[in-house]
Amino acid sequence: MSSVDVADATVFIVGGDSGIGLSVAHHFVRVGTQRIGLIGRNAEKVEAAARKLFESASGIWALSAVGDLSSPTDAHRLVAELTASLGDADILVNCLRDADAVSDAVAESMRRQGSGIVINVADVAEGPSC
């Protein structure tokens, strides 16, 4: 297994607008990641989270994408939007149990590029969202 330089990686975080997902996003910023895409359902919430990440360190590209995370059509659109601005995802962190369509769309992109890391995070105590 090859290692990934997180400072040079593009990271997409599903559910990155709150809770564990937002904490993970801030951790990636602290370790030097400069391209982070936050994916969520609530435009106001995910855009605010991306704005805070962007403001937290110089050189950060933090963008948001919003849609129906269970819809394959929306999932492909979200991934295409983020990819157009940030590049293909090297790392996907999925913090929502019901976002398989997004995971599938990113995994498809990773297969095409020949590499990628998918991390699924589930917190049973938090319900459908972590």
Wavefront OBJ file of the C-alpha trace (Angstrom):
o trace
v 0.000 0.000 0.000
v 1.402 3.396 -0.949
v 1.307 6.362 1.383
v -0.466 9.629 0.675
v 1.058 13.034 1.390
v -1.949 14.683 3.051
v -0.499 18.149 2.443
v -0.733 17.489 -1.290
v -3.988 15.490 -1.139
v -7.474 16.515 -2.132
v -9.919 15.479 0.579
v -13.705 15.212 0.277
v -15.647 14.921 3.532
v -19.281 13.802 3.453
v -21.014 15.291 6.483
v -18.124 17.700 6.993
v -20.395 20.536 8.037
v -20.749 19.469 11.687
v -19.745 16.987 14.379
v -17.056 14.438 13.633
v -16.893 15.436 9.974
v -16.117 19.069 10.767
v -13.553 18.001 13.389
v -11.897 15.775 10.766
v -11.832 18.705 8.329
v -10.087 20.934 10.879
v -7.579 18.154 11.567
v -6.721 17.944 7.866
v -6.126 21.715 7.875
v -3.828 21.392 10.919
v -1.708 18.749 9.157
v -1.361 20.914 6.054
v -4.060 19.734 3.651
v -4.934 22.602 1.339
v -7.808 21.257 -0.812
v -10.913 20.192 1.102
v -14.411 19.653 -0.256
v -17.277 19.496 2.232
v -20.394 17.644 1.094
v -23.738 17.982 2.823
v -27.493 18.389 2.575
v -28.001 21.828 4.105
v -26.566 24.604 1.918
v -26.354 27.220 4.656
v -24.619 24.877 7.087
v -22.096 23.347 4.685
v -21.237 26.715 3.108
v -20.641 28.254 6.553
v -18.391 25.335 7.521
v -16.387 25.676 4.291
v -16.029 29.429 4.856
v -14.695 28.860 8.407
v -12.195 26.300 7.130
v -11.086 28.687 4.390
v -10.546 31.428 6.975
v -8.672 29.137 9.393
v -5.384 29.037 7.468
v -3.777 30.728 4.505
v -3.647 28.814 1.249
v -6.672 26.641 2.028
v -9.202 25.853 -0.652
v -12.356 24.794 1.174
v -15.422 24.404 -0.998
v -18.893 23.047 -0.423
v -21.282 20.941 -2.466
v -24.914 20.379 -1.543
v -27.547 17.933 -2.695
v -29.494 14.738 -2.128
v -26.716 12.457 -0.918
v -28.724 9.299 -1.594
v -29.314 10.171 -5.260
v -26.743 8.786 -7.722
v -27.467 11.699 -10.079
v -26.882 14.316 -7.369
v -23.858 12.421 -6.068
v -22.166 12.481 -9.476
v -22.989 16.197 -9.816
v -21.525 16.989 -6.370
v -18.356 15.051 -7.088
v -18.011 16.673 -10.529
v -18.422 20.171 -9.022
v -15.748 19.618 -6.388
v -13.426 17.815 -8.793
v -13.647 20.679 -11.305
v -12.355 23.122 -8.675
v -10.166 20.989 -6.395
v -9.107 18.028 -8.519
v -9.867 14.340 -8.046
v -10.285 13.193 -4.454
v -7.320 11.338 -3.014
v -9.108 10.779 0.293
v -12.821 10.436 1.023
v -14.035 10.591 4.606
v -17.680 9.550 4.820
v -19.392 10.552 8.078
v -22.960 9.823 6.978
v -24.372 6.314 6.896
v -26.923 7.119 4.190
v -24.551 8.655 1.627
v -23.591 5.526 -0.309
v -24.275 7.233 -3.639
v -21.564 9.816 -2.913
v -19.113 7.147 -1.754
v -19.801 5.175 -4.930
v -19.266 8.247 -7.146
v -15.952 9.112 -5.479
v -14.798 5.477 -5.503
v -15.553 5.339 -9.237
v -13.323 8.386 -9.756
v -10.585 6.847 -7.594
v -10.668 3.636 -9.638
v -10.188 5.691 -12.808
v -7.155 7.471 -11.332
v -5.797 4.200 -9.955
v -5.617 5.173 -6.291
v -7.471 6.643 -3.356
v -8.400 6.116 0.264
v -11.954 5.797 1.594
v -12.595 6.144 5.321
v -16.076 5.390 6.633
v -16.899 6.820 10.040
v -20.066 5.818 11.854
v -21.116 6.915 15.288
v -24.121 4.838 16.275
v -24.956 7.163 19.179
v -25.338 10.099 16.821
v -28.063 8.536 14.665
v -27.983 8.926 10.874
v -25.442 11.736 10.916
v -22.166 12.096 12.770
l 1 2 3 4 5 6 7 8 9 10 11 12 13 14 15 16 17 18 19 20 21 22 23 24 25 26 27 28 29 30 31 32 33 34 35 36 37 38 39 40 41 42 43 44 45 46 47 48 49 50 51 52 53 54 55 56 57 58 59 60 61 62 63 64 65 66 67 68 69 70 71 72 73 74 75 76 77 78 79 80 81 82 83 84 85 86 87 88 89 90 91 92 93 94 95 96 97 98 99 100 101 102 103 104 105 106 107 108 109 110 111 112 113 114 115 116 117 118 119 120 121 122 123 124 125 126 127 128 129 130
